[in-house]
Every structure is written in structure tokens, then in C-alpha cells.
Amino acid sequence: MSEKERNLTKMIATNRLPDTRAGTFNAQLFLESNGIARTNQKFEPRETIFSQGDICKDVMYIEKGHVKLSVVSKTGKEAVVAMLKAGDFVGEGALAAQPLRIATATAVTPVTALVITLKEMIRVLHSDHAFSDHFISYILARNIRIEEDLIDHLFNSSEKRLARTLLLLARYGDSETPQLVLPKISQETLAEMIGTTRSRVNFFMKKFEKLGFIRQNGGLHVNDSLLNVILHD
């Protein structure tokens, strides 16, 4: 692997995207202000937030918790396409005239979300430039992440894809402190995220733990040394 390829792989691995929550603008405080029409909803783990095929009628801002986005094919095969966290938006496809939800959103942990109607979201985006800039930065960052996920699936082994997924879930590369305890995610879900079988995920998780890259004591702890798996030729 050349130095250029190594640097690209590291960038994809660490997902070093712009922190759209940084700076003086605070999206949560703004959306909680009296001038924004919204409702507050809470969801328990495994509770469906919205389903694939539902009408797109609102956009949600995740205040707390983790949300899984998954799609089901006509043959019944399910794939996890994203894991979202506090500070992320979900259901924003409604703003692009998407008539129906193309994925199912499910709470992985207890979730608190601000629900904003489509009409209100459009009004706020047009009336407040600071929020509009923040939202555009967020969407661009999400688009970069999707492109990186595609590259990861096309060119990396399932072992490297799992390592990258664990690093991203631990927020490695964010401005926030990495190596957080991960939310409880089953090996089945991890397998769906990286496109492999649960048995392969189990094999690699045991290998990572033996090498000291992860620790499963009181929750799953990810060490940044796991990056070595991705950078190894």
C-alpha cells in the first residue's frame, strides 16, 4: 500500500469530518427555543420511530440516544445502513420531496428526539441563516460518510470493515473524547452493518479482544490501537 493509499484509508477509517456542532451555534438550544414549533418524544430500546414506507411528514433531531436505520429488500433481507447519535437528524429525506420513508428508524438505546413538522422545518431553514448553514454542513458531512462507507464495502475485508465500524461508533476522530463505552449493539446488528455473518463478527471480536484492541468488561470499550487493523496491509 502506497503512502497516498495509506493516508486515504486512515481518513476513511477515522471519519475525520467537520464537527457540525462546533463553534458558537448550538442546534439543540436553537431548536428548543420558543420560536420553533416542535414536540418532544421518547422511545424505548427496540421501539420503532418510523417504518419503511411511512409517509414523510416530519424531521427529527436526536437529543439523546442512538438510532439504527435499516432497510428491508423485497425478498425480506435486512441491512443496517446507518447508526445515528445525539446531534444527528433523522428523516431529513422529507426535505427533498421524498414521499415515503425509505428506511426504518429504530431506537437502539433510550432515545429522546425533537419532532419538527416538514412545514416548520422548511420555514426555519429559510428564516434563520445560522441554522441553515449548520444543517447544510451536517448534510454534507453525512454525504461524505455515505461515500466512505461505500468505498469501505467495495475495497476492505470484513475484518477491516468491522474495525472501522467499531471506531466510528466510539467516535474516534471526533473532537469529542474517543474510546467511549459503546451502546449495546448485538453481533447480529454489527453483521448487518458490515455485510457479513454473525459467526464472522464473533470470530473477529474475540480476536480483537485477545489482541487488546477492545475490552468487554462493563460494556464494550474500543482502544484506538484498533486502527492498526485497518492500516495493516
C-alpha positions as protocol buffer text, in pm:
chain_id: "A"
residue {
  index: 1
  type: MET
  ca { x: 0 y: 0 z: 0 }
}
residue {
  index: 2
  type: SER
  ca { x: 139 y: 337 z: -103 }
}
residue {
  index: 3
  type: GLU
  ca { x: 163 y: 632 z: 136 }
}
residue {
  index: 4
  type: LYS
  ca { x: -121 y: 805 z: -51 }
}
residue {
  index: 5
  type: GLU
  ca { x: -343 y: 498 z: -21 }
}
residue {
  index: 6
  type: ARG
  ca { x: -250 y: 461 z: 346 }
}
residue {
  index: 7
  type: ASN
  ca { x: -349 y: 821 z: 419 }
}
residue {
  index: 8
  type: LEU
  ca { x: -679 y: 775 z: 235 }
}
residue {
  index: 9
  type: THR
  ca { x: -750 y: 457 z: 428 }
}
residue {
  index: 10
  type: LYS
  ca { x: -674 y: 630 z: 757 }
}
residue {
  index: 11
  type: MET
  ca { x: -903 y: 921 z: 668 }
}
residue {
  index: 12
  type: ILE
  ca { x: -1185 y: 682 z: 585 }
}
residue {
  index: 13
  type: ALA
  ca { x: -1115 y: 478 z: 897 }
}
residue {
  index: 14
  type: THR
  ca { x: -1125 y: 768 z: 1136 }
}
residue {
  index: 15
  type: ASN
  ca { x: -1407 y: 951 z: 957 }
}
residue {
  index: 16
  type: ARG
  ca { x: -1248 y: 1292 z: 1025 }
}
residue {
  index: 17
  type: LEU
  ca { x: -1543 y: 1503 z: 917 }
}
residue {
  index: 18
  type: PRO
  ca { x: -1624 y: 1861 z: 1011 }
}
residue {
  index: 19
  type: ASP
  ca { x: -1783 y: 1880 z: 1355 }
}
residue {
  index: 20
  type: THR
  ca { x: -2110 y: 2048 z: 1267 }
}
residue {
  index: 21
  type: ARG
  ca { x: -2182 y: 2103 z: 1637 }
}
residue {
  index: 22
  type: ALA
  ca { x: -1865 y: 2301 z: 1696 }
}
residue {
  index: 23
  type: GLY
  ca { x: -1844 y: 2678 z: 1723 }
}
residue {
  index: 24
  type: THR
  ca { x: -2088 y: 2925 z: 1869 }
}
residue {
  index: 25
  type: PHE
  ca { x: -2404 y: 2782 z: 1712 }
}
residue {
  index: 26
  type: ASN
  ca { x: -2588 y: 2528 z: 1925 }
}
residue {
  index: 27
  type: ALA
  ca { x: -2852 y: 2344 z: 1721 }
}
residue {
  index: 28
  type: GLN
  ca { x: -3020 y: 2189 z: 2023 }
}
residue {
  index: 29
  type: LEU
  ca { x: -3063 y: 2519 z: 2207 }
}
residue {
  index: 30
  type: PHE
  ca { x: -3191 y: 2677 z: 1887 }
}
residue {
  index: 31
  type: LEU
  ca { x: -3446 y: 2401 z: 1821 }
}
residue {
  index: 32
  type: GLU
  ca { x: -3560 y: 2415 z: 2185 }
}
residue {
  index: 33
  type: SER
  ca { x: -3629 y: 2789 z: 2163 }
}
residue {
  index: 34
  type: ASN
  ca { x: -3984 y: 2922 z: 2196 }
}
residue {
  index: 35
  type: GLY
  ca { x: -3995 y: 3030 z: 1833 }
}
residue {
  index: 36
  type: ILE
  ca { x: -3972 y: 2673 z: 1697 }
}
residue {
  index: 37
  type: ALA
  ca { x: -4287 y: 2461 z: 1680 }
}
residue {
  index: 38
  type: ARG
  ca { x: -4188 y: 2108 z: 1781 }
}
residue {
  index: 39
  type: THR
  ca { x: -4282 y: 1817 z: 2005 }
}
residue {
  index: 40
  type: ASN
  ca { x: -4064 y: 1610 z: 2232 }
}
residue {
  index: 41
  type: GLN
  ca { x: -4086 y: 1232 z: 2205 }
}
residue {
  index: 42
  type: LYS
  ca { x: -3917 y: 947 z: 2388 }
}
residue {
  index: 43
  type: PHE
  ca { x: -3857 y: 596 z: 2258 }
}
residue {
  index: 44
  type: GLU
  ca { x: -3752 y: 280 z: 2439 }
}
residue {
  index: 45
  type: PRO
  ca { x: -3483 y: 42 z: 2307 }
}
residue {
  index: 46
  type: ARG
  ca { x: -3608 y: -159 z: 2005 }
}
residue {
  index: 47
  type: GLU
  ca { x: -3907 y: 74 z: 1963 }
}
residue {
  index: 48
  type: THR
  ca { x: -3980 y: 176 z: 1604 }
}
residue {
  index: 49
  type: ILE
  ca { x: -3955 y: 551 z: 1546 }
}
residue {
  index: 50
  type: PHE
  ca { x: -4086 y: 526 z: 1189 }
}
residue {
  index: 51
  type: SER
  ca { x: -4110 y: 244 z: 937 }
}
residue {
  index: 52
  type: GLN
  ca { x: -4000 y: 195 z: 580 }
}
residue {
  index: 53
  type: GLY
  ca { x: -4294 y: 301 z: 361 }
}
residue {
  index: 54
  type: ASP
  ca { x: -4441 y: 552 z: 610 }
}
residue {
  index: 55
  type: ILE
  ca { x: -4538 y: 896 z: 481 }
}
residue {
  index: 56
  type: CYS
  ca { x: -4263 y: 1158 z: 522 }
}
residue {
  index: 57
  type: LYS
  ca { x: -4424 y: 1426 z: 736 }
}
residue {
  index: 58
  type: ASP
  ca { x: -4155 y: 1544 z: 978 }
}
residue {
  index: 59
  type: VAL
  ca { x: -3785 y: 1567 z: 1062 }
}
residue {
  index: 60
  type: MET
  ca { x: -3637 y: 1462 z: 1395 }
}
residue {
  index: 61
  type: TYR
  ca { x: -3338 y: 1591 z: 1588 }
}
residue {
  index: 62
  type: ILE
  ca { x: -3185 y: 1333 z: 1823 }
}
residue {
  index: 63
  type: GLU
  ca { x: -3122 y: 1487 z: 2164 }
}
residue {
  index: 64
  type: LYS
  ca { x: -3020 y: 1167 z: 2341 }
}
residue {
  index: 65
  type: GLY
  ca { x: -2953 y: 806 z: 2248 }
}
residue {
  index: 66
  type: HIS
  ca { x: -2868 y: 602 z: 1940 }
}
residue {
  index: 67
  type: VAL
  ca { x: -3089 y: 523 z: 1641 }
}
residue {
  index: 68
  type: LYS
  ca { x: -3049 y: 244 z: 1386 }
}
residue {
  index: 69
  type: LEU
  ca { x: -3153 y: 296 z: 1023 }
}
residue {
  index: 70
  type: SER
  ca { x: -3228 y: -26 z: 836 }
}
residue {
  index: 71
  type: VAL
  ca { x: -3383 y: -128 z: 505 }
}
residue {
  index: 72
  type: VAL
  ca { x: -3558 y: -448 z: 403 }
}
residue {
  index: 73
  type: SER
  ca { x: -3549 y: -580 z: 46 }
}
residue {
  index: 74
  type: LYS
  ca { x: -3847 y: -732 z: -137 }
}
residue {
  index: 75
  type: THR
  ca { x: -3707 y: -1075 z: -51 }
}
residue {
  index: 76
  type: GLY
  ca { x: -3701 y: -991 z: 320 }
}
residue {
  index: 77
  type: LYS
  ca { x: -3327 y: -935 z: 358 }
}
residue {
  index: 78
  type: GLU
  ca { x: -3243 y: -662 z: 611 }
}
residue {
  index: 79
  type: ALA
  ca { x: -2939 y: -434 z: 609 }
}
residue {
  index: 80
  type: VAL
  ca { x: -2833 y: -166 z: 858 }
}
residue {
  index: 81
  type: VAL
  ca { x: -2739 y: 148 z: 665 }
}
residue {
  index: 82
  type: ALA
  ca { x: -2655 y: 390 z: 947 }
}
residue {
  index: 83
  type: MET
  ca { x: -2619 y: 432 z: 1321 }
}
residue {
  index: 84
  type: LEU
  ca { x: -2715 y: 782 z: 1438 }
}
residue {
  index: 85
  type: LYS
  ca { x: -2638 y: 952 z: 1769 }
}
residue {
  index: 86
  type: ALA
  ca { x: -2723 y: 1264 z: 1967 }
}
residue {
  index: 87
  type: GLY
  ca { x: -2680 y: 1573 z: 1748 }
}
residue {
  index: 88
  type: ASP
  ca { x: -2790 y: 1394 z: 1431 }
}
residue {
  index: 89
  type: PHE
  ca { x: -3107 y: 1447 z: 1228 }
}
residue {
  index: 90
  type: VAL
  ca { x: -3325 y: 1159 z: 1112 }
}
residue {
  index: 91
  type: GLY
  ca { x: -3594 y: 1166 z: 845 }
}
residue {
  index: 92
  type: GLU
  ca { x: -3441 y: 1462 z: 662 }
}
residue {
  index: 93
  type: GLY
  ca { x: -3523 y: 1299 z: 327 }
}
residue {
  index: 94
  type: ALA
  ca { x: -3865 y: 1461 z: 361 }
}
residue {
  index: 95
  type: LEU
  ca { x: -3699 y: 1793 z: 275 }
}
residue {
  index: 96
  type: ALA
  ca { x: -3603 y: 1656 z: -68 }
}
residue {
  index: 97
  type: ALA
  ca { x: -3965 y: 1582 z: -158 }
}
residue {
  index: 98
  type: GLN
  ca { x: -3926 y: 1218 z: -58 }
}
residue {
  index: 99
  type: PRO
  ca { x: -4288 y: 1100 z: -28 }
}
residue {
  index: 100
  type: LEU
  ca { x: -4225 y: 780 z: 172 }
}
residue {
  index: 101
  type: ARG
  ca { x: -3961 y: 671 z: 423 }
}
residue {
  index: 102
  type: ILE
  ca { x: -3702 y: 454 z: 251 }
}
residue {
  index: 103
  type: ALA
  ca { x: -3571 y: 309 z: 578 }
}
residue {
  index: 104
  type: THR
  ca { x: -3690 y: 207 z: 923 }
}
residue {
  index: 105
  type: ALA
  ca { x: -3560 y: 402 z: 1225 }
}
residue {
  index: 106
  type: THR
  ca { x: -3534 y: 202 z: 1548 }
}
residue {
  index: 107
  type: ALA
  ca { x: -3416 y: 311 z: 1893 }
}
residue {
  index: 108
  type: VAL
  ca { x: -3106 y: 117 z: 1998 }
}
residue {
  index: 109
  type: THR
  ca { x: -3088 y: 283 z: 2341 }
}
residue {
  index: 110
  type: PRO
  ca { x: -3343 y: 509 z: 2516 }
}
residue {
  index: 111
  type: VAL
  ca { x: -3394 y: 796 z: 2270 }
}
residue {
  index: 112
  type: THR
  ca { x: -3522 y: 1150 z: 2317 }
}
residue {
  index: 113
  type: ALA
  ca { x: -3596 y: 1342 z: 1998 }
}
residue {
  index: 114
  type: LEU
  ca { x: -3739 y: 1675 z: 1890 }
}
residue {
  index: 115
  type: VAL
  ca { x: -4000 y: 1621 z: 1620 }
}
residue {
  index: 116
  type: ILE
  ca { x: -4041 y: 1911 z: 1375 }
}
residue {
  index: 117
  type: THR
  ca { x: -4309 y: 1913 z: 1105 }
}
residue {
  index: 118
  type: LEU
  ca { x: -4190 y: 1937 z: 747 }
}
residue {
  index: 119
  type: LYS
  ca { x: -4357 y: 2275 z: 701 }
}
residue {
  index: 120
  type: GLU
  ca { x: -4195 y: 2417 z: 1015 }
}
residue {
  index: 121
  type: MET
  ca { x: -3852 y: 2279 z: 925 }
}
residue {
  index: 122
  type: ILE
  ca { x: -3866 y: 2446 z: 584 }
}
residue {
  index: 123
  type: ARG
  ca { x: -3975 y: 2774 z: 744 }
}
residue {
  index: 124
  type: VAL
  ca { x: -3686 y: 2770 z: 991 }
}
residue {
  index: 125
  type: LEU
  ca { x: -3430 y: 2683 z: 722 }
}
residue {
  index: 126
  type: HIS
  ca { x: -3548 y: 2982 z: 516 }
}
residue {
  index: 127
  type: SER
  ca { x: -3566 y: 3226 z: 806 }
}
residue {
  index: 128
  type: ASP
  ca { x: -3250 y: 3152 z: 1006 }
}
residue {
  index: 129
  type: HIS
  ca { x: -2916 y: 3158 z: 824 }
}
residue {
  index: 130
  type: ALA
  ca { x: -2713 y: 3020 z: 1116 }
}
residue {
  index: 131
  type: PHE
  ca { x: -2932 y: 2712 z: 1145 }
}
residue {
  index: 132
  type: SER
  ca { x: -2943 y: 2673 z: 767 }
}
residue {
  index: 133
  type: ASP
  ca { x: -2560 y: 2680 z: 750 }
}
residue {
  index: 134
  type: HIS
  ca { x: -2540 y: 2424 z: 1031 }
}
residue {
  index: 135
  type: PHE
  ca { x: -2788 y: 2193 z: 860 }
}
residue {
  index: 136
  type: ILE
  ca { x: -2611 y: 2216 z: 522 }
}
residue {
  index: 137
  type: SER
  ca { x: -2277 y: 2132 z: 690 }
}
residue {
  index: 138
  type: TYR
  ca { x: -2442 y: 1835 z: 858 }
}
residue {
  index: 139
  type: ILE
  ca { x: -2591 y: 1703 z: 532 }
}
residue {
  index: 140
  type: LEU
  ca { x: -2256 y: 1740 z: 351 }
}
residue {
  index: 141
  type: ALA
  ca { x: -2082 y: 1551 z: 632 }
}
residue {
  index: 142
  type: ARG
  ca { x: -2342 y: 1274 z: 613 }
}
residue {
  index: 143
  type: ASN
  ca { x: -2292 y: 1252 z: 235 }
}
residue {
  index: 144
  type: ILE
  ca { x: -1914 y: 1217 z: 280 }
}
residue {
  index: 145
  type: ARG
  ca { x: -1974 y: 944 z: 536 }
}
residue {
  index: 146
  type: ILE
  ca { x: -2201 y: 753 z: 296 }
}
residue {
  index: 147
  type: GLU
  ca { x: -1937 y: 772 z: 22 }
}
residue {
  index: 148
  type: GLU
  ca { x: -1672 y: 646 z: 264 }
}
residue {
  index: 149
  type: ASP
  ca { x: -1898 y: 359 z: 372 }
}
residue {
  index: 150
  type: LEU
  ca { x: -1940 y: 259 z: 7 }
}
residue {
  index: 151
  type: ILE
  ca { x: -1563 y: 264 z: -51 }
}
residue {
  index: 152
  type: ASP
  ca { x: -1516 y: 61 z: 266 }
}
residue {
  index: 153
  type: HIS
  ca { x: -1759 y: -208 z: 146 }
}
residue {
  index: 154
  type: LEU
  ca { x: -1607 y: -221 z: -200 }
}
residue {
  index: 155
  type: PHE
  ca { x: -1239 y: -248 z: -108 }
}
residue {
  index: 156
  type: ASN
  ca { x: -1195 y: -366 z: 251 }
}
residue {
  index: 157
  type: SER
  ca { x: -1225 y: -709 z: 409 }
}
residue {
  index: 158
  type: SER
  ca { x: -1499 y: -785 z: 662 }
}
residue {
  index: 159
  type: GLU
  ca { x: -1238 y: -769 z: 940 }
}
residue {
  index: 160
  type: LYS
  ca { x: -1135 y: -415 z: 842 }
}
residue {
  index: 161
  type: ARG
  ca { x: -1498 y: -312 z: 796 }
}
residue {
  index: 162
  type: LEU
  ca { x: -1579 y: -429 z: 1149 }
}
residue {
  index: 163
  type: ALA
  ca { x: -1276 y: -246 z: 1292 }
}
residue {
  index: 164
  type: ARG
  ca { x: -1378 y: 77 z: 1116 }
}
residue {
  index: 165
  type: THR
  ca { x: -1739 y: 43 z: 1232 }
}
residue {
  index: 166
  type: LEU
  ca { x: -1632 y: 0 z: 1595 }
}
residue {
  index: 167
  type: LEU
  ca { x: -1402 y: 302 z: 1571 }
}
residue {
  index: 168
  type: LEU
  ca { x: -1680 y: 515 z: 1425 }
}
residue {
  index: 169
  type: LEU
  ca { x: -1925 y: 403 z: 1692 }
}
residue {
  index: 170
  type: ALA
  ca { x: -1664 y: 503 z: 1952 }
}
residue {
  index: 171
  type: ARG
  ca { x: -1643 y: 846 z: 1781 }
}
residue {
  index: 172
  type: TYR
  ca { x: -1274 y: 801 z: 1706 }
}
residue {
  index: 173
  type: GLY
  ca { x: -1161 y: 1106 z: 1511 }
}
residue {
  index: 174
  type: ASP
  ca { x: -1431 y: 1334 z: 1652 }
}
residue {
  index: 175
  type: SER
  ca { x: -1341 y: 1644 z: 1850 }
}
residue {
  index: 176
  type: GLU
  ca { x: -1510 y: 1475 z: 2143 }
}
residue {
  index: 177
  type: THR
  ca { x: -1317 y: 1234 z: 2364 }
}
residue {
  index: 178
  type: PRO
  ca { x: -1296 y: 894 z: 2189 }
}
residue {
  index: 179
  type: GLN
  ca { x: -1291 y: 547 z: 2346 }
}
residue {
  index: 180
  type: LEU
  ca { x: -1638 y: 583 z: 2489 }
}
residue {
  index: 181
  type: VAL
  ca { x: -1829 y: 280 z: 2609 }
}
residue {
  index: 182
  type: LEU
  ca { x: -2037 y: 176 z: 2309 }
}
residue {
  index: 183
  type: PRO
  ca { x: -2414 y: 144 z: 2323 }
}
residue {
  index: 184
  type: LYS
  ca { x: -2529 y: -216 z: 2349 }
}
residue {
  index: 185
  type: ILE
  ca { x: -2526 y: -345 z: 1992 }
}
residue {
  index: 186
  type: SER
  ca { x: -2576 y: -711 z: 1908 }
}
residue {
  index: 187
  type: GLN
  ca { x: -2336 y: -904 z: 1688 }
}
residue {
  index: 188
  type: GLU
  ca { x: -2628 y: -960 z: 1451 }
}
residue {
  index: 189
  type: THR
  ca { x: -2661 y: -583 z: 1406 }
}
residue {
  index: 190
  type: LEU
  ca { x: -2286 y: -543 z: 1353 }
}
residue {
  index: 191
  type: ALA
  ca { x: -2301 y: -819 z: 1092 }
}
residue {
  index: 192
  type: GLU
  ca { x: -2585 y: -637 z: 912 }
}
residue {
  index: 193
  type: MET
  ca { x: -2385 y: -313 z: 919 }
}
residue {
  index: 194
  type: ILE
  ca { x: -2074 y: -457 z: 755 }
}
residue {
  index: 195
  type: GLY
  ca { x: -2237 y: -716 z: 529 }
}
residue {
  index: 196
  type: THR
  ca { x: -2116 y: -1043 z: 680 }
}
residue {
  index: 197
  type: THR
  ca { x: -2235 y: -1321 z: 912 }
}
residue {
  index: 198
  type: ARG
  ca { x: -2271 y: -1313 z: 1291 }
}
residue {
  index: 199
  type: SER
  ca { x: -2020 y: -1600 z: 1321 }
}
residue {
  index: 200
  type: ARG
  ca { x: -1755 y: -1394 z: 1140 }
}
residue {
  index: 201
  type: VAL
  ca { x: -1823 y: -1095 z: 1365 }
}
residue {
  index: 202
  type: ASN
  ca { x: -1791 y: -1321 z: 1671 }
}
residue {
  index: 203
  type: PHE
  ca { x: -1458 y: -1457 z: 1543 }
}
residue {
  index: 204
  type: PHE
  ca { x: -1314 y: -1111 z: 1483 }
}
residue {
  index: 205
  type: MET
  ca { x: -1445 y: -971 z: 1814 }
}
residue {
  index: 206
  type: LYS
  ca { x: -1267 y: -1249 z: 2003 }
}
residue {
  index: 207
  type: LYS
  ca { x: -951 y: -1180 z: 1801 }
}
residue {
  index: 208
  type: PHE
  ca { x: -968 y: -804 z: 1873 }
}
residue {
  index: 209
  type: GLU
  ca { x: -1017 y: -871 z: 2243 }
}
residue {
  index: 210
  type: LYS
  ca { x: -724 y: -1114 z: 2256 }
}
residue {
  index: 211
  type: LEU
  ca { x: -500 y: -851 z: 2092 }
}
residue {
  index: 212
  type: GLY
  ca { x: -614 y: -583 z: 2339 }
}
residue {
  index: 213
  type: PHE
  ca { x: -793 y: -371 z: 2078 }
}
residue {
  index: 214
  type: ILE
  ca { x: -1126 y: -395 z: 2261 }
}
residue {
  index: 215
  type: ARG
  ca { x: -1236 y: -478 z: 2614 }
}
residue {
  index: 216
  type: GLN
  ca { x: -1573 y: -626 z: 2704 }
}
residue {
  index: 217
  type: ASN
  ca { x: -1599 y: -552 z: 3074 }
}
residue {
  index: 218
  type: GLY
  ca { x: -1887 y: -336 z: 3189 }
}
residue {
  index: 219
  type: GLY
  ca { x: -1964 y: -256 z: 2824 }
}
residue {
  index: 220
  type: LEU
  ca { x: -1763 y: -258 z: 2504 }
}
residue {
  index: 221
  type: HIS
  ca { x: -1455 y: -33 z: 2524 }
}
residue {
  index: 222
  type: VAL
  ca { x: -1269 y: 41 z: 2198 }
}
residue {
  index: 223
  type: ASN
  ca { x: -899 y: 127 z: 2203 }
}
residue {
  index: 224
  type: ASP
  ca { x: -761 y: 350 z: 1928 }
}
residue {
  index: 225
  type: SER
  ca { x: -499 y: 78 z: 1864 }
}
residue {
  index: 226
  type: LEU
  ca { x: -777 y: -94 z: 1668 }
}
residue {
  index: 227
  type: LEU
  ca { x: -679 y: 142 z: 1387 }
}
residue {
  index: 228
  type: ASN
  ca { x: -381 y: -89 z: 1326 }
}
residue {
  index: 229
  type: VAL
  ca { x: -620 y: -348 z: 1180 }
}
residue {
  index: 230
  type: ILE
  ca { x: -728 y: -101 z: 910 }
}
residue {
  index: 231
  type: LEU
  ca { x: -380 y: 28 z: 828 }
}
residue {
  index: 232
  type: HIS
  ca { x: -227 y: -321 z: 814 }
}
residue {
  index: 233
  type: ASP
  ca { x: -158 y: -433 z: 455 }
}
